[in-house]
Amino acid sequence: MLVQQQQRQMPATPIPGNARKVIENFSYALSDAIGKGFSSIVYKGRNDETNEVVAIKVIDKKGLKTPLHYQLLRSEVEALSQLNSPNIMRLYKVYYTENNTYLITEFCDSGDLGQLVTKTGIQKEQNMQKVFYGIIQGYKQMKQRGIVHRDLKPANILLKGSVPKIADFGFATTPQTVLTMPNVNVGSPLYMSPQAFKNRYSEKSDIWALGVSLYELLFGQVPWQAGSERELAQRMATVPVHFPGHISDECKDFIYRCLIVDESRRATVEELESHIWLSKQELQPIKGNGFSSMFRSNQQSNQQQLLQNNTVATPLGDTQNKQSIQFQTRESNYGKENAIIVKQSQQSIMQQPLKSIKRVQESRKESQISQQMNQEYSNQREEEYWSESKKNDYIILAQLNFCRYLYRVSALMDKHRFVQTPYLREKLMFLVNKNIMIKLNCLNEVMQGQNTLGLEKFQQYVQNPQYTKLCTAIHQYNQKYTLQFNTVWLSLQNPDQKSQLAMDKKFDAVFDENFTEYESFYIILNSILRNAIKEIEYSLESKIIVQDTQQLLPIDIEGGVILLDYLITYFQLATLIQECFENPYEFAVDSKIEQIADGKPVRLTYGHYIEIRNKIKQLDI
């Protein structure tokens, strides 16, 4: 057992004697033992020159029975000797005698993060934000020195006051370390990455351990539990991360980026340092209007950029000032639900339909009920103005409008083949249509008498005539969207294709006809959305040279830009669903989904393309 662990474990029997042992200018009393390991004892000691309290680890050489034990000790000393960070436990001195080795280290008086959870329960996200910022700073220096810890976990993060200190470097490797244990796994299995189970350690295995540790501190449990190491490794590779409580969307993304099975895509320490969860000044509220506040912040940035381009951004629905270029904008939805009003002397509007006239007529007929209700409710968003019945209508309507929007996303993906990575398009097409079925399943459960949406005074509400009208709309969408899902599902049943799709274990976990809604579905969805967005962005970047921001995009390029915009909005909506998972009404209010679903397509300019790329940067996709 190593330094900080021994600081926390009292020996089974007290060590007799009050004599004070002296090692140069350090000393300790034999009665001040604070921890005990298989070959060592840790004492609370003192620097007699400065009176600073220190920890003194006394290692009995008789306990080092194998070459591996000596190597672990050398690794600990080599690693600590190269580090000098406020967020790493400091090694002051090392003394060697014939019988013992003495490690004089910094004394941490506030226990460790593992003890913190035991004593006070699950931790507040804002507190852990500060703690992990410190841990990341310490780990940055470790990476600079080429040191891999290999046993990061809450119990190995000490606290000196409120300052986190990475400790226990007994399993660490340094550039100077020559390992002679190729078949020996080290570390604690619950925190080991899938690669570590195969004895492959790197910075990325430590990043995985940090993700597991943060999850445990926030929820009081690790993401995966199993009866054996083999089962644990299998669950890590196949079972998506599930968040059992409410944390911010940024924090979820931080954890998820630590726990990507493919370590080539797993975050680096530099990426974690610049992650919005650590870099932003304040956390968004976990409940309420947190995500919509982030939307508003993004919209303000967009408006500033538009003003710089001599255009005027106006709120959704505001079309009074028609003498200047106006963008009716909600977040990043350029070119779909947003009508652009241009001075007739400058240019005329050229609309690019996304569907044939027949499909437009069909869509209008299907959405007639939704549009009528949207107009009725569009000016009444605050909860205090809503009757219980209208609030319930609004919740159901939001679910229907979300399905309508996803159907449009699916149609765009089918029309514009900008995603070329093998099977990425197929995965996303399936997830979009499964998402529709998940929402329809929820609505069907409501029609069957199950109040899965948390509607108020449910038994009275189902007698309302407005509810009957909504049920009619649900039936209409059911038939059309179920047929489309079945078409997509059957197209992916080729054995060779299924085997290729199954290689992505996280996707395979949701590649089925189970339409129960879980948060983990949206986490997997957003990871695939992120990949598709990045690929389309890269493809467009190589084809577009921006000269005049007011110039219309070429038709062959415009389709890719429209698809990119839709996928970004889908990413935002999926993230909002996670935040409002237990409160469909919050989603209905914050998403403004009815305005998105009823948006009209327009021609896009190079200026729109620039704004869409800025949105990707702002959302850290």
C-alpha positions as CSV (number, residue, x, y, z in Angstrom):
1,M,0.0,0.0,0.0
2,L,1.3,3.4,-0.9
3,V,1.8,6.8,0.7
4,Q,-1.6,8.4,0.8
5,Q,-3.4,5.2,1.4
6,Q,-1.4,4.6,4.5
7,Q,-2.1,8.1,5.7
8,R,-5.7,7.0,5.8
9,Q,-5.5,3.6,7.4
10,M,-4.9,3.1,11.1
11,P,-2.9,0.0,12.0
12,A,-4.8,-2.9,13.5
13,T,-2.9,-2.5,16.8
14,P,-1.3,0.7,18.2
15,I,2.5,1.1,17.9
16,P,3.9,1.4,21.4
17,G,6.4,4.0,22.5
18,N,6.7,7.7,22.6
19,A,10.3,7.9,21.4
20,R,11.0,10.3,18.6
21,K,12.8,9.0,15.5
22,V,15.1,11.5,13.7
23,I,16.1,11.4,10.0
24,E,18.3,14.5,9.4
25,N,16.0,17.5,10.0
26,F,12.8,15.4,10.0
27,S,11.4,13.5,13.0
28,Y,8.3,11.6,14.0
29,A,7.0,9.8,17.1
30,L,6.4,6.1,16.9
31,S,3.0,6.8,18.5
32,D,1.9,9.0,15.6
33,A,1.4,6.3,13.0
34,I,-1.4,7.2,10.6
35,G,-1.3,4.3,8.2
36,K,0.1,0.9,7.6
37,G,0.8,-1.1,4.4
38,F,2.1,-4.6,3.7
39,S,5.7,-3.4,4.0
40,S,5.5,0.1,5.4
41,I,4.1,2.4,8.0
42,V,3.3,6.1,7.5
43,Y,3.7,8.5,10.3
44,K,2.7,12.1,10.9
45,G,6.0,13.8,11.2
46,R,7.6,17.2,11.3
47,N,10.3,19.3,9.7
48,D,12.2,20.3,12.8
49,E,13.7,23.4,11.0
50,T,10.4,24.9,9.8
51,N,7.9,23.1,12.0
52,E,6.0,22.1,8.8
53,V,3.9,18.9,9.3
54,V,4.9,16.2,6.8
55,A,4.1,12.6,6.2
56,I,6.9,10.1,6.6
57,K,6.6,6.7,4.9
58,V,8.9,4.1,6.4
59,I,9.4,1.1,4.0
60,D,10.9,-2.0,5.6
61,K,13.1,-3.6,2.9
62,K,12.3,-7.0,4.3
63,G,8.8,-6.6,3.0
64,L,10.1,-6.1,-0.6
65,K,10.1,-9.8,-1.4
66,T,10.1,-9.7,-5.3
67,P,11.7,-7.6,-8.0
68,L,8.2,-6.3,-8.8
69,H,8.0,-4.7,-5.3
70,Y,11.4,-3.0,-5.8
71,Q,10.3,-1.8,-9.2
72,L,7.0,-0.3,-7.8
73,L,9.0,1.6,-5.2
74,R,11.4,2.9,-7.8
75,S,8.5,4.0,-10.0
76,E,6.9,5.9,-7.2
77,V,10.2,7.7,-6.3
78,E,11.0,8.5,-10.0
79,A,7.6,9.9,-10.7
80,L,7.3,12.1,-7.6
81,S,10.8,13.3,-8.0
82,Q,10.0,14.8,-11.4
83,L,6.8,16.6,-10.3
84,N,6.3,19.9,-8.6
85,S,2.6,21.0,-9.1
86,P,0.2,22.5,-6.6
87,N,-2.1,19.6,-7.5
88,I,0.3,16.7,-7.0
89,M,1.4,15.5,-3.6
90,R,5.0,16.7,-3.2
91,L,8.0,14.5,-2.4
92,Y,10.5,16.4,-0.3
93,K,13.2,13.9,0.4
94,V,14.1,10.3,0.1
95,Y,16.5,8.6,2.5
96,Y,18.0,5.1,2.2
97,T,19.4,3.1,5.0
98,E,20.5,-0.5,5.3
99,N,17.1,-1.6,6.6
100,N,14.6,1.0,5.5
101,T,13.7,3.6,2.8
102,Y,12.1,6.9,4.0
103,L,9.9,9.0,1.8
104,I,9.2,12.5,3.2
105,T,6.1,13.8,1.5
106,E,3.5,16.6,1.8
107,F,0.9,16.0,4.5
108,C,-2.7,16.3,3.3
109,D,-5.0,17.0,6.2
110,S,-8.4,16.7,4.7
111,G,-8.5,13.0,3.6
112,D,-9.3,12.0,0.1
113,L,-12.2,12.2,-2.4
114,G,-13.3,8.6,-1.6
115,Q,-13.6,9.5,2.1
116,L,-15.5,12.7,1.1
117,V,-18.2,10.7,-0.6
118,T,-18.4,8.3,2.4
119,K,-18.8,11.1,4.9
120,T,-20.9,13.6,3.0
121,G,-22.6,11.6,0.2
122,I,-22.7,12.5,-3.5
123,Q,-21.0,15.7,-4.3
124,K,-22.4,18.9,-5.9
125,E,-21.4,19.4,-9.5
126,Q,-20.1,22.9,-8.9
127,N,-17.7,21.7,-6.2
128,M,-16.5,18.9,-8.4
129,Q,-16.0,21.4,-11.3
130,K,-13.4,23.2,-9.2
131,V,-11.8,20.0,-7.9
132,F,-11.4,18.5,-11.4
133,Y,-10.0,21.7,-12.8
134,G,-7.2,21.3,-10.2
135,I,-6.7,17.6,-11.1
136,I,-6.5,18.4,-14.8
137,Q,-3.8,21.0,-14.0
138,G,-1.8,18.4,-12.1
139,Y,-2.2,15.8,-14.8
140,K,-1.0,18.2,-17.4
141,Q,2.4,18.3,-15.7
142,M,2.4,14.5,-15.5
143,K,1.8,14.3,-19.2
144,Q,4.6,16.8,-19.9
145,R,7.0,14.6,-17.9
146,G,5.8,11.4,-19.7
147,I,4.3,9.9,-16.5
148,V,1.2,7.6,-16.6
149,H,-0.4,7.1,-13.2
150,R,-2.3,3.8,-13.9
151,D,-4.3,3.9,-10.7
152,L,-6.3,7.1,-10.6
153,K,-9.5,6.9,-8.5
154,P,-11.2,9.0,-5.8
155,A,-9.2,7.3,-3.0
156,N,-5.9,8.4,-4.6
157,I,-6.8,12.1,-4.8
158,L,-5.9,13.6,-1.5
159,L,-7.2,17.0,-0.2
160,K,-5.2,19.6,1.5
161,G,-7.9,22.0,2.6
162,S,-9.9,22.2,-0.6
163,V,-7.0,21.7,-2.9
164,P,-6.9,18.3,-4.7
165,K,-3.6,16.5,-4.8
166,I,-2.9,13.5,-7.1
167,A,-1.1,10.9,-5.1
168,D,-0.2,7.2,-4.9
169,F,2.3,6.9,-7.8
170,G,3.3,3.3,-6.9
171,F,2.0,1.9,-10.2
172,A,3.2,4.9,-12.3
173,T,5.4,4.6,-15.3
174,T,8.0,7.2,-16.4
175,P,10.2,7.5,-19.5
176,Q,13.0,6.1,-17.3
177,T,10.9,3.1,-16.1
178,V,11.7,-0.3,-17.7
179,L,8.8,-2.6,-16.9
180,T,9.4,-6.3,-16.5
181,M,5.8,-7.4,-15.8
182,P,4.1,-7.8,-19.3
183,N,1.5,-10.1,-18.0
184,V,0.6,-8.2,-14.8
185,N,-2.4,-5.8,-14.7
186,V,-2.1,-3.0,-12.2
187,G,-4.7,-0.5,-11.0
188,S,-8.2,-0.9,-9.6
189,P,-10.6,-2.8,-12.1
190,L,-13.6,-0.5,-11.6
191,Y,-11.5,2.4,-12.9
192,M,-9.5,0.6,-15.6
193,S,-10.2,1.3,-19.2
194,P,-10.9,-1.5,-21.7
195,Q,-7.3,-1.1,-22.9
196,A,-5.9,-1.4,-19.4
197,F,-7.6,-4.8,-19.0
198,K,-5.3,-5.8,-21.9
199,N,-2.3,-4.3,-20.1
200,R,-2.1,-1.3,-22.5
201,Y,-1.7,1.8,-20.4
202,S,-1.4,5.4,-21.6
203,E,-2.6,8.9,-20.9
204,K,-6.0,7.7,-22.3
205,S,-6.3,5.0,-19.6
206,D,-5.8,7.7,-17.0
207,I,-8.4,9.9,-18.7
208,W,-10.9,7.0,-18.5
209,A,-10.2,6.6,-14.8
210,L,-10.9,10.3,-14.3
211,G,-14.3,10.0,-16.0
212,V,-15.3,7.0,-13.8
213,S,-14.1,8.9,-10.7
214,L,-16.2,12.0,-11.5
215,Y,-19.2,9.9,-12.2
216,E,-18.8,8.1,-8.9
217,L,-18.4,11.4,-7.0
218,L,-21.6,12.8,-8.5
219,F,-23.8,9.7,-8.3
220,G,-22.3,7.6,-5.5
221,Q,-21.6,4.6,-7.8
222,V,-19.4,3.7,-10.8
223,P,-21.0,3.5,-14.3
224,W,-20.6,-0.2,-14.6
225,Q,-20.7,-3.0,-12.1
226,A,-20.1,-6.7,-12.6
227,G,-19.2,-10.0,-10.9
228,S,-15.9,-10.4,-12.6
229,E,-13.2,-8.4,-14.5
230,R,-14.2,-10.2,-17.7
231,E,-17.8,-9.3,-17.3
232,L,-16.9,-5.7,-16.3
233,A,-14.8,-5.2,-19.4
234,Q,-17.6,-6.6,-21.6
235,R,-20.1,-4.2,-20.0
236,M,-17.8,-1.3,-20.5
237,A,-17.6,-2.0,-24.2
238,T,-21.3,-2.7,-24.8
239,V,-23.5,-0.9,-22.2
240,P,-23.9,2.9,-22.7
241,V,-23.3,5.2,-19.8
242,H,-26.5,6.0,-18.0
243,F,-26.8,9.1,-15.8
244,P,-29.1,8.2,-12.8
245,G,-29.4,11.9,-11.6
246,H,-29.5,15.4,-12.9
247,I,-26.3,17.1,-13.8
248,S,-25.6,19.8,-16.4
249,D,-25.3,18.8,-20.1
250,E,-21.8,20.1,-20.2
251,C,-20.8,17.8,-17.3
252,K,-22.4,14.8,-19.1
253,D,-20.4,15.6,-22.2
254,F,-17.2,15.9,-20.1
255,I,-17.8,12.4,-18.6
256,Y,-18.8,10.9,-21.9
257,R,-15.6,12.2,-23.6
258,C,-13.6,10.5,-20.9
259,L,-15.4,7.2,-21.4
260,I,-15.2,6.7,-25.1
261,V,-14.2,3.1,-25.7
262,D,-12.1,3.9,-28.7
263,E,-9.2,5.6,-27.1
264,S,-8.1,7.3,-30.3
265,R,-11.3,9.3,-29.9
266,R,-11.1,9.6,-26.1
267,A,-10.3,13.1,-24.9
268,T,-6.8,14.3,-24.2
269,V,-6.0,16.2,-21.0
270,E,-5.7,19.4,-23.1
271,E,-9.1,18.8,-24.6
272,L,-10.5,18.4,-21.1
273,E,-8.8,21.5,-19.9
274,S,-10.5,23.6,-22.6
275,H,-13.8,21.8,-22.3
276,I,-16.7,24.1,-21.6
277,W,-17.5,22.4,-18.3
278,L,-14.2,23.5,-16.9
279,S,-13.6,26.7,-18.9
280,K,-16.9,28.5,-18.4
281,Q,-17.2,30.9,-15.5
282,E,-20.5,29.5,-14.2
283,L,-22.4,26.3,-14.6
284,Q,-25.7,26.4,-16.4
285,P,-28.6,25.7,-14.0
286,I,-29.3,22.0,-13.9
287,K,-33.1,22.5,-14.0
288,G,-35.2,25.3,-15.4
289,N,-34.1,27.4,-18.3
290,G,-30.4,26.4,-18.3
291,F,-30.2,25.1,-21.9
292,S,-32.4,27.9,-23.2
293,S,-30.2,30.4,-21.5
294,M,-27.3,28.9,-23.4
295,F,-29.4,29.2,-26.6
296,R,-29.9,32.9,-25.8
297,S,-26.2,33.4,-25.2
298,N,-25.4,31.8,-28.6
299,Q,-28.1,33.8,-30.3
300,Q,-26.6,37.0,-28.9
301,S,-23.2,36.0,-30.4
302,N,-24.9,35.3,-33.7
303,Q,-26.6,38.7,-33.7
304,Q,-23.3,40.5,-33.0
305,Q,-21.8,38.7,-36.0
306,L,-24.8,39.6,-38.1
307,L,-24.5,43.2,-37.2
308,Q,-20.9,43.2,-38.2
309,N,-22.0,42.0,-41.6
310,N,-24.4,45.0,-41.9
311,T,-27.5,42.8,-41.2
312,V,-30.1,43.2,-38.5
313,A,-31.2,40.2,-36.4
314,T,-34.8,40.2,-35.2
315,P,-36.7,37.9,-32.8
316,L,-38.8,35.1,-34.2
317,G,-42.0,36.4,-35.5
318,D,-41.0,40.0,-35.7
319,T,-41.4,41.1,-39.4
320,Q,-42.2,44.8,-38.9
321,N,-38.9,46.3,-40.0
322,K,-38.8,45.2,-43.6
323,Q,-36.5,47.9,-44.9
324,S,-33.4,46.1,-43.8
325,I,-32.2,42.5,-44.1
326,Q,-33.9,40.6,-41.3
327,F,-33.2,37.1,-40.0
328,Q,-36.1,35.5,-38.2
329,T,-33.7,33.3,-36.2
330,R,-33.9,30.8,-33.5
331,E,-30.4,29.7,-32.6
332,S,-28.7,28.1,-35.6
333,N,-31.7,27.3,-37.8
334,Y,-30.7,29.3,-40.9
335,G,-32.5,28.3,-44.1
336,K,-35.3,26.1,-42.8
337,E,-37.8,27.6,-40.4
338,N,-36.4,31.1,-40.8
339,A,-37.9,33.4,-43.5
340,I,-35.4,36.0,-44.8
341,I,-36.9,39.4,-45.8
342,V,-34.8,41.3,-48.3
343,K,-35.3,44.8,-49.7
344,Q,-36.7,44.4,-53.2
345,S,-34.1,46.8,-54.6
346,Q,-31.3,44.5,-53.4
347,Q,-32.5,41.1,-54.4
348,S,-35.5,38.8,-54.4
349,I,-36.1,35.7,-52.4
350,M,-35.5,32.4,-54.2
351,Q,-36.9,29.5,-52.3
352,Q,-35.5,26.0,-52.7
353,P,-38.2,23.5,-51.8
354,L,-37.1,20.4,-50.0
355,K,-40.0,18.3,-51.1
356,S,-42.1,18.0,-54.2
357,I,-45.4,19.9,-54.5
358,K,-47.2,16.7,-53.7
359,R,-45.2,16.0,-50.6
360,V,-45.7,19.6,-49.5
361,Q,-49.4,19.3,-49.8
362,E,-49.4,16.0,-47.9
363,S,-47.3,17.6,-45.2
364,R,-49.6,20.6,-44.9
365,K,-52.6,18.3,-44.6
366,E,-51.0,16.2,-41.9
367,S,-49.8,19.2,-39.9
368,Q,-53.0,21.2,-40.1
369,I,-54.1,20.4,-36.5
370,S,-50.6,21.1,-35.2
371,Q,-50.4,24.5,-37.0
372,Q,-53.8,25.6,-35.8
373,M,-52.8,24.9,-32.2
374,N,-49.4,26.5,-32.7
375,Q,-51.0,29.7,-33.7
376,E,-53.3,29.5,-30.7
377,Y,-50.5,29.1,-28.2
378,S,-47.6,30.9,-29.8
379,N,-48.0,34.1,-27.7
380,Q,-48.6,32.4,-24.4
381,R,-45.3,30.8,-23.2
382,E,-45.1,31.5,-19.5
383,E,-46.5,28.9,-17.2
384,E,-48.7,31.2,-15.2
385,Y,-50.9,32.0,-18.3
386,W,-51.7,28.4,-19.0
387,S,-54.7,26.5,-18.0
388,E,-53.9,22.9,-17.0
389,S,-55.6,21.6,-20.1
390,K,-53.7,23.9,-22.5
391,K,-50.4,23.1,-20.8
392,N,-51.1,19.4,-21.4
393,D,-52.0,20.1,-25.0
394,Y,-48.7,22.0,-25.4
395,I,-46.7,19.1,-24.0
396,I,-48.2,16.6,-26.5
397,L,-47.9,19.1,-29.4
398,A,-44.2,19.5,-28.7
399,Q,-43.7,15.7,-29.0
400,L,-45.6,15.7,-32.3
401,N,-43.7,18.6,-33.7
402,F,-40.4,17.0,-32.7
403,C,-41.4,13.9,-34.7
404,R,-42.3,16.1,-37.7
405,Y,-38.9,17.8,-37.5
406,L,-37.1,14.4,-37.3
407,Y,-39.0,13.2,-40.4
408,R,-37.7,16.3,-42.2
409,V,-34.1,15.4,-41.0
410,S,-34.6,11.9,-42.4
411,A,-35.8,13.2,-45.7
412,L,-32.7,15.6,-46.0
413,M,-30.3,12.7,-45.2
414,D,-31.9,10.6,-47.9
415,K,-31.7,13.5,-50.4
416,H,-28.2,14.8,-49.7
417,R,-25.5,12.2,-49.4
418,F,-22.8,14.2,-47.7
419,V,-22.0,11.6,-45.1
420,Q,-19.5,9.1,-46.7
421,T,-17.9,7.3,-43.7
422,P,-18.9,3.6,-44.0
423,Y,-22.1,2.9,-42.0
424,L,-22.2,6.3,-40.3
425,R,-25.1,7.5,-42.5
426,E,-26.9,4.2,-41.9
427,K,-26.5,4.5,-38.1
428,L,-27.7,8.0,-38.1
429,M,-30.7,7.3,-40.4
430,F,-31.7,4.5,-38.1
431,L,-31.4,6.6,-34.9
432,V,-33.4,9.4,-36.4
433,N,-36.3,7.1,-37.3
434,K,-36.0,5.2,-34.0
435,N,-36.2,8.5,-32.2
436,I,-39.5,9.2,-33.9
437,M,-40.8,5.8,-32.8
438,I,-39.6,6.4,-29.3
439,K,-41.7,9.6,-29.1
440,L,-44.7,8.0,-30.8
441,N,-44.5,5.1,-28.3
442,C,-44.7,7.6,-25.5
443,L,-47.7,9.3,-27.1
444,N,-49.4,5.9,-27.7
445,E,-48.9,5.0,-24.0
446,V,-50.7,8.3,-23.1
447,M,-53.6,7.3,-25.4
448,Q,-53.7,3.9,-23.7
449,G,-54.2,5.6,-20.3
450,Q,-50.6,5.7,-19.1
451,N,-49.6,9.2,-18.0
452,T,-46.0,8.9,-19.1
453,L,-45.7,12.6,-19.9
454,G,-46.7,13.7,-16.4
455,L,-49.9,15.5,-17.6
456,E,-51.9,17.3,-15.0
457,K,-55.3,16.0,-13.8
458,F,-54.9,13.2,-16.4
459,Q,-58.3,11.5,-16.0
460,Q,-60.1,14.8,-16.5
461,Y,-57.9,15.9,-19.3
462,V,-58.6,12.8,-21.5
463,Q,-62.2,13.9,-21.6
464,N,-61.3,17.2,-23.2
465,P,-62.3,17.7,-26.9
466,Q,-58.8,19.2,-27.7
467,Y,-57.3,15.9,-26.5
468,T,-59.5,14.0,-29.0
469,K,-58.2,16.2,-31.8
470,L,-54.6,15.5,-30.8
471,C,-55.3,11.8,-30.7
472,T,-56.5,12.0,-34.3
473,A,-53.1,13.7,-35.2
474,I,-51.2,11.0,-33.4
475,H,-53.0,8.3,-35.3
476,Q,-52.1,10.0,-38.6
477,Y,-48.4,10.3,-37.7
478,N,-48.3,6.7,-36.4
479,Q,-49.2,5.1,-39.7
480,K,-46.8,7.2,-41.8
481,Y,-43.8,7.1,-39.5
482,T,-44.1,3.5,-38.5
483,L,-44.0,2.6,-42.2
484,Q,-40.9,4.6,-42.7
485,F,-39.1,3.1,-39.6
486,N,-40.0,-0.4,-40.9
487,T,-38.5,0.5,-44.3
488,V,-35.2,1.7,-42.7
489,W,-35.1,-1.3,-40.3
490,L,-35.6,-3.9,-43.0
491,S,-32.9,-2.2,-45.2
492,L,-30.3,-2.9,-42.4
493,Q,-31.1,-6.6,-42.0
494,N,-28.5,-7.9,-44.4
495,P,-26.3,-10.2,-42.3
496,D,-23.0,-8.7,-43.6
497,Q,-24.4,-5.2,-42.9
498,K,-25.6,-6.1,-39.4
499,S,-22.3,-7.6,-38.5
500,Q,-20.5,-4.4,-39.5
501,L,-23.0,-2.2,-37.6
502,A,-22.6,-4.5,-34.5
503,M,-18.9,-3.7,-34.4
504,D,-19.9,-0.4,-32.9
505,K,-20.8,-1.7,-29.5
506,K,-22.6,1.4,-28.3
507,F,-24.7,1.7,-31.4
508,D,-25.4,-2.0,-31.2
509,A,-26.8,-1.5,-27.7
510,V,-29.7,0.6,-29.3
511,F,-29.9,-1.2,-32.6
512,D,-33.3,-2.8,-32.0
513,E,-37.0,-2.3,-32.0
514,N,-37.3,-1.4,-28.3
515,F,-38.9,2.1,-28.2
516,T,-38.7,2.7,-24.5
517,E,-37.0,6.1,-23.9
518,Y,-33.7,6.2,-22.0
519,E,-31.3,9.0,-21.6
520,S,-28.5,6.7,-22.8
521,F,-30.1,6.7,-26.3
522,Y,-29.5,10.4,-26.7
523,I,-25.9,10.2,-25.5
524,I,-25.2,7.6,-28.2
525,L,-27.2,9.6,-30.7
526,N,-25.2,12.8,-30.0
527,S,-21.9,11.0,-30.4
528,I,-23.0,9.8,-33.8
529,L,-24.4,13.2,-34.7
530,R,-21.2,14.9,-33.7
531,N,-19.2,12.6,-36.1
532,A,-21.6,13.3,-38.9
533,I,-21.5,17.1,-38.3
534,K,-17.7,17.1,-38.3
535,E,-17.6,15.1,-41.5
536,I,-20.0,17.3,-43.4
537,E,-18.3,20.4,-42.1
538,Y,-14.9,19.1,-43.3
539,S,-16.4,18.2,-46.7
540,L,-17.9,21.6,-47.2
541,E,-14.8,23.4,-46.0
542,S,-12.9,21.9,-48.9
543,K,-15.5,23.0,-51.4
544,I,-16.4,26.5,-50.3
545,I,-14.3,29.6,-50.7
546,V,-16.2,32.6,-49.1
547,Q,-15.9,35.9,-51.0
548,D,-19.2,37.8,-50.9
549,T,-21.3,36.9,-47.8
550,Q,-24.5,38.0,-49.5
551,Q,-24.0,35.7,-52.5
552,L,-26.2,32.7,-52.7
553,L,-24.6,29.3,-52.3
554,P,-24.5,27.0,-55.3
555,I,-27.3,24.5,-55.4
556,D,-25.1,21.4,-55.1
557,I,-23.4,22.9,-52.0
558,E,-26.5,24.4,-50.4
559,G,-28.0,21.0,-49.7
560,G,-25.0,20.0,-47.6
561,V,-25.2,23.3,-45.7
562,I,-28.9,22.8,-45.0
563,L,-28.3,19.3,-43.8
564,L,-25.5,20.5,-41.6
565,D,-27.8,23.1,-40.0
566,Y,-30.5,20.6,-39.4
567,L,-28.1,18.2,-37.7
568,I,-26.7,20.9,-35.5
569,T,-30.3,21.8,-34.4
570,Y,-31.0,18.1,-33.8
571,F,-27.9,17.9,-31.6
572,Q,-29.1,20.8,-29.5
573,L,-32.6,19.3,-29.2
574,A,-31.3,15.9,-28.2
575,T,-29.1,17.6,-25.6
576,L,-32.1,19.6,-24.3
577,I,-34.1,16.4,-24.0
578,Q,-31.5,15.0,-21.7
579,E,-31.6,18.1,-19.5
580,C,-35.4,18.0,-19.4
581,F,-35.7,14.3,-19.3
582,E,-38.1,14.3,-16.3
583,N,-40.0,17.4,-17.4
584,P,-41.5,17.3,-20.9
585,Y,-43.1,20.8,-20.3
586,E,-39.6,22.4,-20.0
587,F,-38.7,20.8,-23.3
588,A,-41.8,22.2,-24.9
589,V,-41.2,25.7,-23.7
590,D,-37.4,25.9,-24.1
591,S,-37.1,24.2,-27.5
592,K,-39.6,26.3,-29.4
593,I,-40.1,23.2,-31.4
594,E,-43.3,24.3,-33.1
595,Q,-41.4,27.1,-34.8
596,I,-38.7,24.8,-35.9
597,A,-41.1,22.2,-37.3
598,D,-43.2,24.8,-39.2
599,G,-40.1,26.5,-40.7
600,K,-40.1,27.3,-44.4
601,P,-37.0,26.5,-46.6
602,V,-35.2,29.5,-48.2
603,R,-32.1,30.0,-50.3
604,L,-28.9,30.3,-48.2
605,T,-25.9,32.6,-48.7
606,Y,-22.2,32.3,-47.8
607,G,-23.0,34.4,-44.8
608,H,-25.3,31.7,-43.5
609,Y,-22.6,29.2,-44.0
610,I,-20.2,31.3,-41.8
611,E,-22.8,31.6,-39.1
612,I,-23.4,27.8,-39.1
613,R,-19.7,27.1,-38.7
614,N,-19.6,29.6,-35.8
615,K,-22.4,27.7,-34.2
616,I,-20.4,24.5,-34.3
617,K,-17.6,26.2,-32.5
618,Q,-19.9,27.7,-29.9
619,L,-21.5,24.4,-29.1
620,D,-18.1,22.7,-28.9
621,I,-19.2,19.9,-31.3
